[in-house]
Amino acid sequence: MHKERSVGWSTFRRGGAAQPRQATMTKSVLLAAGIFACVLGVEMLLVDSAVVVPIDGSGPARTMTAPDWAPWTLLSIGAATILHFGNLHLKPSAPPIGRGTVGHF
């Protein structure tokens, strides 16, 4: 019988061994993905097309143009991901912000 041990604030069982959850790394990856999507969306709004030339110069240059919907989609997905980052709690037992404070309606 395997015993679970507490590492950090929570544990889970995979393959019979207890392992810590990596909530902080997940939050960091989500924030980075959201920022990347927003930056790429803004870049697509500012640049109409890009010419890609091979490094060795042996092939023809290609012109790449993004569809009209791509910048706004990336911006909205990135913004939603960044906003969701602020709502992720590290500890599931942590009370919501503002609960129990004086003057909270």
VMD Tcl script that draws the C-alpha trace (Angstrom):
set ca {
  {0.00 0.00 0.00}
  {1.38 3.40 -1.00}
  {1.23 6.30 1.44}
  {0.74 9.81 0.15}
  {3.13 12.38 1.53}
  {2.56 16.09 1.51}
  {5.01 18.11 -0.57}
  {4.17 21.79 -0.71}
  {0.46 22.43 -0.39}
  {-0.98 19.40 -2.18}
  {-0.08 16.01 -3.55}
  {-1.50 13.68 -6.13}
  {-0.94 10.06 -7.00}
  {0.36 8.95 -10.40}
  {1.61 5.43 -10.91}
  {1.47 4.66 -7.19}
  {3.84 7.45 -6.10}
  {2.85 10.78 -4.62}
  {4.10 13.78 -6.58}
  {3.69 17.53 -5.93}
  {1.45 19.61 -8.15}
  {3.27 22.26 -10.09}
  {0.68 25.02 -9.91}
  {3.20 27.86 -10.00}
  {4.80 26.54 -13.19}
  {1.39 26.15 -14.81}
  {0.55 29.75 -13.94}
  {3.83 30.96 -15.41}
  {3.33 29.03 -18.64}
  {-0.22 30.36 -19.02}
  {0.95 33.93 -18.46}
  {3.77 33.53 -20.98}
  {1.41 32.02 -23.57}
  {-1.07 34.88 -23.08}
  {1.60 37.55 -23.45}
  {3.01 35.81 -26.52}
  {-0.43 35.64 -28.16}
  {-1.07 39.33 -27.45}
  {2.32 40.41 -28.82}
  {1.88 38.27 -31.93}
  {-1.62 39.69 -32.46}
  {-0.39 43.30 -32.19}
  {2.48 42.49 -34.53}
  {0.04 41.07 -37.08}
  {-2.04 44.24 -36.83}
  {0.98 46.43 -37.57}
  {2.65 44.34 -40.30}
  {0.69 43.55 -43.47}
  {3.01 40.94 -44.93}
  {6.42 39.42 -44.34}
  {8.97 38.19 -46.87}
  {10.80 35.05 -45.78}
  {14.17 34.43 -47.48}
  {16.14 31.18 -46.95}
  {19.39 31.60 -45.03}
  {21.58 30.04 -47.71}
  {19.79 31.92 -50.50}
  {19.21 28.81 -52.58}
  {15.41 28.93 -52.66}
  {12.89 31.55 -53.69}
  {11.64 34.17 -51.24}
  {8.12 33.60 -49.91}
  {5.62 36.29 -48.95}
  {3.44 35.46 -45.95}
  {0.19 37.32 -45.22}
  {-2.02 36.66 -42.20}
  {-5.81 36.37 -42.58}
  {-7.89 39.32 -41.40}
  {-9.30 37.43 -38.42}
  {-5.95 36.22 -37.02}
  {-4.75 39.38 -35.16}
  {-8.03 39.93 -33.33}
  {-8.35 36.27 -32.45}
  {-4.83 36.15 -31.00}
  {-5.40 39.38 -29.08}
  {-8.66 38.16 -27.55}
  {-7.31 34.71 -26.65}
  {-4.18 36.26 -25.15}
  {-6.16 38.82 -23.15}
  {-8.53 36.15 -21.82}
  {-5.57 33.97 -20.81}
  {-3.86 36.86 -19.01}
  {-7.09 37.75 -17.19}
  {-7.57 34.11 -16.23}
  {-4.02 34.10 -14.83}
  {-5.13 36.60 -12.19}
  {-7.95 34.34 -11.02}
  {-5.89 31.17 -10.57}
  {-5.23 30.45 -6.90}
  {-2.14 28.64 -5.71}
  {-3.95 27.19 -2.72}
  {-7.42 25.78 -3.20}
  {-8.28 26.60 0.42}
  {-7.43 30.30 0.02}
  {-10.48 32.55 0.50}
  {-11.50 34.78 -2.41}
  {-10.11 38.29 -2.35}
  {-12.33 40.70 -0.46}
  {-14.28 38.14 1.55}
  {-14.48 38.95 5.22}
  {-13.15 42.49 4.89}
  {-14.84 45.48 6.44}
  {-17.13 47.29 4.03}
  {-17.43 44.37 1.59}
  {-20.92 44.30 0.07}
}
mol new
graphics top color blue
foreach p $ca { graphics top sphere $p radius 0.5 }
foreach p [lrange $ca 0 end-1] q [lrange $ca 1 end] { graphics top cylinder $p $q radius 0.2 }
display resetview
